Amino acid sequence: MRIYLDYNATSPVAPEVVEAVARAMREDFGNPSSVHSYGQRAKGALDRARSEVASLIGADPTEVVFTSGGTESDNFAIRGAYDALAASGRRRIVTTGIEHEAVLNTVKALALRGAEVITVPAGRDGLVNPAAVAEHVNSETALVSVMLANNEVGTIQPLAEIALLSKAHGAVFHTDAVQAAGKIPVSVRSLGIDLLSMSAHKFSGPKGVGAIWIRRGVRLVSQATGGRQERSRRGGTENVPGIVGMGVAATLAQQALSRAGDVAALRDRLETSILGSVPGTVVNGARDQRVPNTTNISFDGIEAESLLIALDLEGVAVSTGSACSSGTLEPSHVLKAMGLPQAFARNSLRFSLGASTTAEEIDFVAGALPRLVTKLRRLGRTAEALR
C-alpha cells in the first residue's frame, strides 16, 4: 500500500485535468495572440480558464493574470508593487516570519536594493496579531504581505482584519493564498486585499502554472517585459494547455469545497489517534483556525527526518515542512517564527490530506506510528548511551 499525505507539497493531478490538458495540446495549439481561427480558438480556451480561476476566488476575470506558479506570482506582486511605489519614497515592506520562501527571499533581495523590511513574528498558535502588523505600517510603506493559510501548520490568518488595519496608510496589501485557494472559500472582495497569489498544482492542477489577482486600479511594474500578453502585465506566449488545466482544476476545487468537512474529519481522526497512542506528541498551531487538510505534529525525542524515512519505508509519504526547503537540515523557519523551542522545529512532521485520502489509509498510518516512534526513540537512547 502506498499512502500519500503530502498534498501541501503538491497534489495528484485530477483525471479531468489530464484529459483537458491533452485535449488542449491536440486541439488548441494556436497562439492566442494570432488573429486567425487557430489563434482565436486558443484565446477562447484561455478566456474560459480565466473565468474559471476567477470564480474560485470571487474575482473579475479581467483582473486575473496567469503566471508560471505561486513563486512567480509572489515575486510579481512584491517586486511589482515595490518598484511602482519606491520612487515616491515608499520603501518599507512589512511581512511575517512564517511566510513561504517565495516571499521571504524576495523581500530579502529587495532589502539589498534599499528596501526597509519589517518581519513580524507569529504567536505560538501560528496566528499573526493584526495590531502587530499595523503598528509597522506608515506613510513610507509600499507593501504589506501576509499569507492567507500557512503551508506548514495550516493556520488561517485573520486577513480581513489585518488588511483593514494596514491599508489606512495607502500601502498595497498582498496575500500568498497558495495553500488556501481550493481548500477553503476565498473571496478577494471580502478580504479587502489588493493582490493574491495562487498555484494550480496545489489543487490538482498541473505544475508550472499559477495566477495573480490584481485589483483593478493597483499599479504594478511588469517583471516579465516583452509582448502585450496578459494585458501587458506579463510578456510571453501563454501556456495554454497548463492554463486550461488550471481552469478545470479550479472548477473541480470549487465543487469540492462542500466536502472539506470530510477531509477535516479524517485529519482529526489521525490527530486524535496519534496524540492518544504516542506519548510526547503535540499539535503545532491553532487547531480551530486552520485549513481542513493539515496537521503539524511534534514528536518528542525524534529527529523528524528519521521518522519521515521510516514512514516512507512503510509506504507513507509525509513531510517535515515546505517542499521548497526539503533536502536541508535547517529547522523549520515557520515553527521558529512561532516562538516554539528549537527541538520542535526539528522533530515535527506535517501530514496534509486530500480528497482521495481514505479512512483505511489514516488508520494504517495511525497504527504504524506508535511502533515506529518507539523503535526510533529506543535507537536514539542507545546511540546516546554509546557516546
MOMO-V658407 format. One record per backbone hydrogen bond with DSSP energy under -0.5 kcal/mol. NH is the residue of the N-H (numbers start at 1). CO is the residue of the C=O. If there is no record, write none. Layout:
BEGIN
nh | co
NH | CO
NH | CO
END
This chain:
BEGIN
nh | co
3 | 315
5 | 3
5 | 317
7 | 352
9 | 6
10 | 6
11 | 201
14 | 204
17 | 14
18 | 14
19 | 15
20 | 16
21 | 17
22 | 18
23 | 19
24 | 20
25 | 21
26 | 22
27 | 23
28 | 24
32 | 30
34 | 31
40 | 36
41 | 37
42 | 38
43 | 39
44 | 40
45 | 41
46 | 42
47 | 43
48 | 44
49 | 45
50 | 46
51 | 47
52 | 48
53 | 49
54 | 50
55 | 51
56 | 52
57 | 53
57 | 54
58 | 55
59 | 54
63 | 60
64 | 61
65 | 212
67 | 210
73 | 69
74 | 70
75 | 71
76 | 72
77 | 73
78 | 74
79 | 75
80 | 75
80 | 76
81 | 77
82 | 78
83 | 79
84 | 80
85 | 81
85 | 82
86 | 82
88 | 85
89 | 86
90 | 85
91 | 89
91 | 140
92 | 140
93 | 116
94 | 143
95 | 118
96 | 145
97 | 120
99 | 96
103 | 100
104 | 100
105 | 101
107 | 103
108 | 104
109 | 105
110 | 106
111 | 107
112 | 108
113 | 110
114 | 111
115 | 110
116 | 91
117 | 115
118 | 93
118 | 116
119 | 117
120 | 95
120 | 118
122 | 337
123 | 127
126 | 123
130 | 128
132 | 129
133 | 129
134 | 130
135 | 131
136 | 133
137 | 134
138 | 136
141 | 138
142 | 92
143 | 92
144 | 172
145 | 94
146 | 174
148 | 176
149 | 176
150 | 155
154 | 150
156 | 289
157 | 148
157 | 155
159 | 157
162 | 158
163 | 159
164 | 160
165 | 161
166 | 162
167 | 163
169 | 166
170 | 167
172 | 142
174 | 144
174 | 172
175 | 195
177 | 175
177 | 197
180 | 177
181 | 177
182 | 184
183 | 180
184 | 180
186 | 56
188 | 57
191 | 187
192 | 188
192 | 189
193 | 188
194 | 173
195 | 173
196 | 213
197 | 175
198 | 211
200 | 209
202 | 199
203 | 200
204 | 201
205 | 200
209 | 206
210 | 67
211 | 198
212 | 65
213 | 196
214 | 63
214 | 212
215 | 194
215 | 213
218 | 215
220 | 218
221 | 80
222 | 220
232 | 228
232 | 229
233 | 229
233 | 230
234 | 229
235 | 224
240 | 238
243 | 239
244 | 240
245 | 241
246 | 242
247 | 243
248 | 244
249 | 245
250 | 246
251 | 247
252 | 248
253 | 249
254 | 250
255 | 251
256 | 252
257 | 253
257 | 254
258 | 255
259 | 256
260 | 257
262 | 259
263 | 259
264 | 260
265 | 261
266 | 262
267 | 263
268 | 264
269 | 265
270 | 266
271 | 267
272 | 268
273 | 269
274 | 270
275 | 271
276 | 272
277 | 273
278 | 274
279 | 277
282 | 298
284 | 296
285 | 124
286 | 125
291 | 154
294 | 291
295 | 351
297 | 349
298 | 282
299 | 347
300 | 280
300 | 298
302 | 299
304 | 302
304 | 346
306 | 303
307 | 303
308 | 304
309 | 305
310 | 306
311 | 307
312 | 308
313 | 309
314 | 310
314 | 311
315 | 312
316 | 311
317 | 3
318 | 316
319 | 350
325 | 322
326 | 323
328 | 325
332 | 345
336 | 332
337 | 333
338 | 334
339 | 336
340 | 335
344 | 341
345 | 341
346 | 342
346 | 343
347 | 343
349 | 297
350 | 319
351 | 295
351 | 349
352 | 5
352 | 350
353 | 293
357 | 354
362 | 358
363 | 359
364 | 360
365 | 361
366 | 362
367 | 363
368 | 364
369 | 365
370 | 366
371 | 367
372 | 368
373 | 369
374 | 370
375 | 371
376 | 372
377 | 373
378 | 374
379 | 375
380 | 376
381 | 377
382 | 378
383 | 379
384 | 380
385 | 381
386 | 382
387 | 384
END
